[in-house]
Amino acid sequence: MLVPLAIINHFKPTRPLNTNVTLDELYPDGYHERDLALAPDPQPFSWRNLFLWLDGLHKFVENNHLRPFRKLALRKAERWMVERFEGSNGLAAIFPAMLNSLIALKALGYADDHPEVLRAERELKNLEHETADTVRIEPCLSPVWDTAIVAICLHESGLGSDHPALVECCKWLIKKEIRFRGDWHYKNPAKVEPSGWVFEFENKWNPDIDDTAMVLLALRKIPTDDPKSRDECFQRGLNWLLTFQCKDGGWAAFDKDCTKGILEKVPFADHNAMLDPECADITARILELLGYENFSFDHPQVQKALQFIKEHQEEDGSWYGRWGVNYIYGTWQVLRGLQAIGQDMTEEWVRNGRAWLESVQHEDGGWGERCNTYDDPVFKGRGPSTASQTAWAVMGLCACGDALSPSLHRGVEYLIRTQNEDGSWTEFETTGTGFPRVFYLKYDMYRNSWPLLALANYRDLLRAATPRNNGEAALAPPRLAETSPAPLHR
């Protein structure tokens, strides 16, 4: 984000409008009465005020052209930016950086037909959706993330191990492993083979922890005709992932120990994008993976992660969800991770998490929560029931192991009742998070993939709880009625 913005800030390019469009409505007191200055901190001695003073000094230097090293800095910024176009669907493969890099190239004097400009325009255009009277732009694409989740859901729901879709999916995910030592190595210089996966089709500079964990959860389940390559790929990814545990025991999304709050005091550090905080949802997902890989409950990294999870539990028993909306997402993933790693799910602090989920279930049997929970936690658990959030809650309760739970039964009934005739679910709410309080994501796959996995989890829980007859395999779960279902437990 910052490098192309720095180039743009140097040139300050403008484009005059050829129409009479104005933005006068943004200035109710009049255009000339506007005050865009950042408000200082009431406390005279603070980091914010220091940075505001430095910002004023910077503007003085800028306005008086006291910048002997500016040309050198511009050359370095240009070289850094162009280098990172390689192996990526545009700079960082995400809309703001891609757009800013295109503006930066033109500000630097690149011709409209220059290959770098044409490439930047092409990648930006790939995110655009046009109709007769609208233009919409996706912030990015999420094929690796979606593919890993869907592969897990299909396998868990019973798709045969030799099904061509799963076989091809495994091959594709293996090919997407990043074997390049990207910018992550500056914060994490551990001697580990480069690995990891990204969110988008191509973004070799920025593999991330969350996508890597989800891909590894998929690779350990889905079949392959080349198990040696798959296993080597899996082990590299796991080793790489483990090196990103932060000092406090948690895992973040992209980096390691990038939590210095001072960066948020810089005047341009808007919408908390300067930091990459550790979070309970990603930490718990990694615990889930380690549990499936038979890591000991007493393993030092596991114990540090468990301590992080405990320290970040809310007073009401829930957990904050950094990358999904919001407390339902965080609480589900934590309960799932704890169950996988072998945590005693009857301990009071764990039962408090389950109790919170049950306490915010809606009368229709579903769960729902809106993005305003990031602005004020008083809205926790409020909002229309959705397929994805109900599925998360159902899986959280499944992790607690009580097949006879009335809340669990009602949640499953909701998913069955709201399923469309074609097998899909309809969902209008936004349940994905980019930057809390600023930017949210609507994953269209969520409305179908998560309910499918939730129903599979519930089926497996029922089978495990069904009494066995004369040593035979457990009976199949009862048929789930489509309307007015009878109780599913026995």
N, C-alpha and C positions, 0 to 999 in steps of 0.2 A: 504493500500500500504506500509506504512512505517514500520510496525512492522515486517513482514517477511523479508523485506529488511534489517532491522537492524540485524536480526539474521544471514542472509547470509553474511552481511558485517563483522560480528565478525569472522566467520569461513573461509571466502573467499575461498570456494571450487572451484577447477578447475578440468577439465577433459581433459586429453591429447587426441589429435586427432590421429586416426589410419590411416589417409590418408595424402596425400601431399598437402592438401588444405591450402592455405595461404590467407592473406588479405593485401598483399603488396601494392595493388593498392590504399589502403587508405592512404598510406604514400608516396606521390610523391617525397618528398625530402629524402627518405630513412627512414627505420624503426628506426634507432638510432637517427635521427634528430627530431623525433616527440616531440611535446610540447602540452601536454593535460591540462596544468594548466589553471584555469579560469582567465580570464582577470580582473584586478582590475578596480574599478571605477576611472575615471580621477580625480574626486574630492577626495582629500586625506581623508577628514572626511565624511564618508557616512556609512549607514547601511551595504551596500554590502562589503565595505572594512573591517568593524568590523567583519562581519561573516567570511570573508576570513581569517582574523587574528585568530579568534577562531577556524576555521577549521585547520589551521596550528598547533595551540596549541593542538587540539585534536589528530592530527597525531603524534605529539611528545609524548603525553601520551600513545597513542596506541603502537607506536614502542618500547617504553621503558617499556611496560607492567605495567604501573602505573594505575591499574584499580581494586581496592580492592572489588568493589561491582558488578563486571561483572557477576559472577555466579548467584547472586540474580536477576540481571536485565534480564539475559537470561531465568531464570525460570519464571519470571513474563511475559515476552514476549511470551514464549511458552504457558503458561496457557491462556493468553488473546487470542492468535490465535486459539488454539484448542477449547476453549469455543465458539468462533464465527463460528466454523464449524457447530454447531448445528442449526437447523432451517434454513439452507442456502444450496443452490446448490454449495457448495464450498465457500471459504472465499469471502464474499461480492457478490458471484455469478457473478463475472466479471473476465475475462481472466487474466489480469496481476496479480491480487492478488492471484488468484487460482494457477497460475504457480509458483509464488514466494513462496507461502506457501508449495507447494510440495517440492521445492528445500530446503526450510528451514527445513522441517521435516527430510529429508535425511541428511542434514548437522548436525542436532541435534543427529543423530545416530539411527533414527527409521529404523527398518528392512523393506525390500521391501515388505514383506507379512504382515506388521502391518496393522490393520484395518483402521487407520487414513490415511496411505499412499494409501491403496487400494481405500478408499473413494475419496481421492483427485484426484487420477488418473482417477477414473470412471467419476467424474464430469467434469474433463478437457476433457476427451474423448467425452463426450456428445456434446461438442462444435465443434468437429472436423468433417470435411467433406472430405472424401477421394475419389479419382477417380484412374484410372489406373496409372496416371502420375502426379497427383497433390495432395496436402494436403492444405486445407484451414481451418482456425479456426475463428469461430464467436467470437466477443468480449463478447457477452452475449446473452441472450434470452429476448424477450420483450412481453410475452403473455398477461400480465395484461394491459399494455398500448394499445396494438393492439386490444384486445377484447373490451375495453371501447370505443375506437374510432369507431370500426366497429358497435358496438351496437347502438351508436348515429346515425351513417350514415343510418343504415337499418331502424331504427324507423322513422327518419326524411324523408326518401325517400318513406315511405308509407307501410312498412311491418306491417302486422296486429298485434295488441297488444297481441293477443292470440297465436301468432306464436310460436311453440315449441322452435325454436332457440333462441328467445328473452327470453322466460321463463327460459330456462336452463342457458342462459348466466347470467341472474340476480342472479340465485342461486349460480353460480360459483363465481361471483364477490363478493357476500356477504361472501362466505367462505374464500375468500382471504384477508379479513380485518385482519390487524395485531393488536392483542390485547395484545401486549408485550411492555413493557417500555424499548426500546432499547437505544443505545448510544446517541440518540437525546436529552435525558432528561438532559444531562450535560450542554448544551447550552440553553435549554428551560425547566427550572424547574417548569413551570406553573402547577398548580393543575388541570389537565385535564385527563379524561379517555384515556388510550392509544388507538390509532386507527391508521389509515393510510393504504396506499397500496404501493406496490413496483412494480418495473419494471418487475422483473423476476418471475419464478414460486415460488421460496422460497428464502426469504432474510429477516428474521424477525428482524434483527438488524438495518436495514436501510430503513424504509419506507420513501417515499419522497413526497414533496409538489405537484409537477407537476402531478405525477400519481394519487395521491389522488384527486386532483381537477378534472381530467378527469374522474375518476371512479364515483365521485359524480355527474358530469354532465350526466353520463349514467344512474345511479341509479334513478335519479329523473324522467326519461323518460320511462324506460322500465318496463314491467308489472311483477307482481309476485303474487303467490297464498298465500303469507304470508306478507301482507303489514306491519304488526306490526314489524316484524323482520327487514324488509327493512328500514322502517322509523327510527327505533332506530339506526340501523347501519349508516344510512345517517347522523343523527344528531350527533352521536359521531365523525364521520369523519369531519363534518363541524366545530364542536367545536375545535377539535384538530388542524385543518388547521388554524383557526383564531389566534391561539396562536403563530404562526410562523411569523407574520408580523414583519419586522425589524424596527429599530429605524427611518429609513428614509422613511418608508411607503411602501417599496417594499417587495416582497417575493423572496426567493432564491429557490434552488432545494431541498437541503437536510437539511439545518441547519438554524440557526438564528444568524444574525450579525457576520458571519464568513468572515469578510472583511478587516482584518488587513493586509495592504499591506506589512508590515515588513516581513511577512512570505515568501513572494516571493524573499526576499534577501538572504535567506538561500541557501548555495551553491548547495544542492541537490534538491531544489524546482523548478524542471523544468516544462515546459509547463503549467504554471498557474494552476496546479492542487491542490495547497495548499489552495486555497480560494473557497468559494461558494458564488459568488456575487449575489445580488438581480438583477433582470432583468425585463424589460418591458413586455416580452412575458408571463412569469408566472404570474406576477402581474395582467396583463390584463385578463388572463384566470380566475383568482380568482374573479376579478370584474364581469366577465360574469356570473359566478356561483352565486355570491351574487345578481346580478340583477334579475336573474330568481327566486331567493328565496325572492324577494320583499324587499331587504334591502333598507332603505331610502338613497336617494342621499346625504343626510346630515349626514349620520352615520359617526362617527369619523374615523373609519377604512377606510371607503370608501373615505372620503375626503383626508386622508393621502396618500392613494394609487393613487388617481387622481393627487395629487401634485407631487408624484414620477414620474408618467407617463409624466406629463408636463415638468418636469425638465430633462427628458432623451430623449426628442424629438430632433432629429438632425436638423440642420439649414435648410435643404432642405425639412423638413416635415416628414421624415421617422423615423422609430424606429429600433434600432439594435436588431437582433434576436439571443439570446444566444443559444437556443436549436434547431434551425432550420436555414437553409441557406436562406438568412440571413435577409436582410432588408425587403424583401417581407414577410418573416415569421413574423418578429416583427411588421411590420405595419399592416398586416392583423389582427393579434391577438389583437392589441390595438384597432383598429376600431371596431372590434366585441365586445370587452369588454366594450368599451364606449357606444355603442348602447344599450347593454343589461342593463347597470346600469342606463340608462336614461339621459345620457349626450346629450346636444343640439348639434346635428351633423352639424349644420350650422355655429357654431362658427369658427372663422378664423383658429385657430390652428388645429382644426379637419379637416377642408377643405384642409389645407395644406398637411395633410397625404393622403387624397384621391387624391389630385393633383399629389403628388409624384408617387403614384401607376400608375396613368394614364400616367404619363410622361415616364415611363420605359416599357410600353407595346410594344411588338414587332410588326413588320409589319404583321406577321402571325396571330396576335390576341392573342397570348399567352404571358406568362411571364417566365423568367428564370434567374437564378443567380448562380454563381459558388462559390466554397469555397474560392477563392482568394479574395473575398470581405473582409474576415477577415484580410488578409495581407495588403490590401490597399482599402479603400472605393471608390477609383476612379472607381472600377469595379462594383459598385452598379448597379443592374438591367441588367447586361450584362451576356450573356450565352444562350445556346440553350433553347428554350421554353420547359417546362416540364409539365406533367399532374398535379403533386402535387402543384407546385408553381403557375401555372395558376389557379388552384382551390382556393388556398389561396387568390390570388388577387381578384378573382371573389367574394369570400365571404366578403372580405374587402369592395368592392364596394357595395355589397348588403346591408351591414350594414349602408351605407350612405343613403339608402332609395330611390335612384333615379332609378326607373325601366326603364326609357327611356335613360339611359346613353349609348352612342355609344360604349364606352370602355367596359362596362359590356356586351353588346350584342356581341361584337367581341370576348370577352373572352369565352362566352358560345358557340359561333360558333366554336371556336378552340377545345373545349372539345368534342363537338359532332363530328366534322370532324375527329379527331384523335382517336376516340374510335375504338377498334378492333371489329371484327364481333362477337366474343364470349362475348362482353360486357366489356372487360378489357381495360386497357391502357398500352402502352409500355413506359418504362422510364429507361434510361441508366445512367443519372446523379445521383450524390450523393446529397441528400437534407437534411440529418440529421446531427446534430453537437454533437460531444462528447466534445473535448477540442479544442476551436478555435485555428487555425494555426497549429494544431498537429494531431488531430484525428477526423475523421468524420464517420458517420453511414449511411448505405443505408437500409432504411425500405422498404421492398418489398410490404407491404400492402398499403403504402402511394399512390402509383400510381392508386389504385382503390378506396380506401375509401374516400380520400379527394375530388376527382371529383364527386363522388356520392353525397356527402353532399353539394357540391357547386351547383350542378344542382337542388337539392331539395330546397336549399335556394332561388335560382332564381325563381323556380316555385312558391314558397310561396310569394315572392315579387310581382310577376306578378298577382297573385290572389288578393293580397291586393290592387293593383293598378287598377284592372279591375272594371269599373263602374258596379254598381248593378242595376238590373232591377226589379222594383216594389217590392222592399224589399226582393227579392229572393237572394239566395246565389250567391256569385261572380261566374262568368263564369270560366270554366276550362281554363288553359293557352293554347295558340295555340300549335299545334303539332310542335316539333322541327325537322326540316328536317335534313337528314343525309348528304346531299351534297348541296352545293350552297344554303344555307338557306335564305329564305326571311326574312325581318325584323320581329323581334318577338314582338316588342311593337306596341301598337295601338294608 
